[in-house]
Amino acid sequence: MSAILETVMLVCFGFSWPLNVLKAYRARTAKGMSLPFILLIIAGYVAGISAKLLTHQLNYVLIAYFLNLAIVLLNVLVFVRNVSLDKQRTAPVLVKENKVRKFYGVYHAKKSDAF
């Protein structure tokens, strides 16, 4: 019975992670995401998997742990992508004659000035 309840818990978490990954992917920004939080979740799944392996409880629950871990690891990849996109948005834009217009601390260029 405890394995069934543990599986239900993991399935509930398992449904929320793909939604989180999709939301973060569509947002195209790392704002609101927390890498330490994601890493903490990963550590929890690794601890759960380790506990199952150390106690030789090799059952279907272990599959749920691995699936959830894979989805959370995907969340890390989306985070890295979004950080990269955030950096690209804040990088200076090259314009004709190497001039950059500065507006409120963020670099902008008119479309007519861009290469």
N, C-alpha and C positions, 0 to 999 in steps of 0.2 A: 504493500500500500504506500509506503514512503517513496518508493521509486516512481509510482504513478503521480503522486503529488509534486515531487521534484520535477518531473517531466512537464506537468501542467505549468509550473512556475517558469520553466525554461521556454516553453512554447509561448507564454504570454510575453516574456521579454523578447523572444524571437520574432514576434509580429511587430513589435515596436521598433526594432533596429533597422529593418529595411525601409520603413517609413522615414526614419531619421536620416538615413543615407540619401534617400531620394530628395528629401526636403533640402538637405545641405547641398546636394549636387545642383539642384535647380536654382538655389539662392546665389550660387557663384561667388560667395564671399565667406570668409572664415569668421566674420563677426557673429558673435553669439555661440560659437563653438569653443570648446575647451579641450585642448590636447591632454592636460593632466587628468581630466575627468575620463576621457576615452581610455587613457592608459591604465587608470585605476580599474575600470571595467574589465579590460583585458587581463589585468593581474588577477582579478576575481575569477574569471573563467579558467585561467591557467591553474589557479589554486584548486578549483573544483575538479578539473580534469586530473590533476595530480593526486587529489584525494581518492578519486575513483580508481586510478591505476595502483596506488599504494595499498589500498584495501582489497584489491583484486575484485572489485565490483564492476566487472565488464558486462554491462547490459545496454539496453537501448537508450538509456539516459545519456550515456557518453556521446551518442550521435548528436543529441540536442546541444550538448556543450560545444562540440566541434563546429556545428553549423552556426551557432551564435557567435563563437569566437571568429569564424571566418567573416561574418557580416560586420562585426565590430572592427576587424582589421581593415575591411573595405572602407569603413568610416575614416580611418586614419589616412588612407590614400586620398579620399575626397578632401579631407582637411588640408593635406599638403598641396593638392591642386588648387584649392580655394585660396590658400595663403599666396601661392604663386600668382593667381589672378589678381588678388588685392595689390600685390607689389607692382604688377604691370600697370594697373590703373593709376597708381600714384607716382610712377616713374615719369621723368620729364619727356615731353614729346619733341622730337626733332622737327624743325620747320625750316623754311627757306632762310638762307644766310645764317643758319645756326642760331637764330633768335628764338627765345622762349618767352612767352607771355606768362607772367605770374599773377594769379588771382586768388587772394585769400589763402596763400600758402600751398596751393595746388597748381600744378602747371597745366595750362590749357593752350590750345592753338586753334585758330580758325581753320575750317576745312579748306579754305582757299590757300592758306599758307603751307599746308602739309604737302609732302612729296607726292 
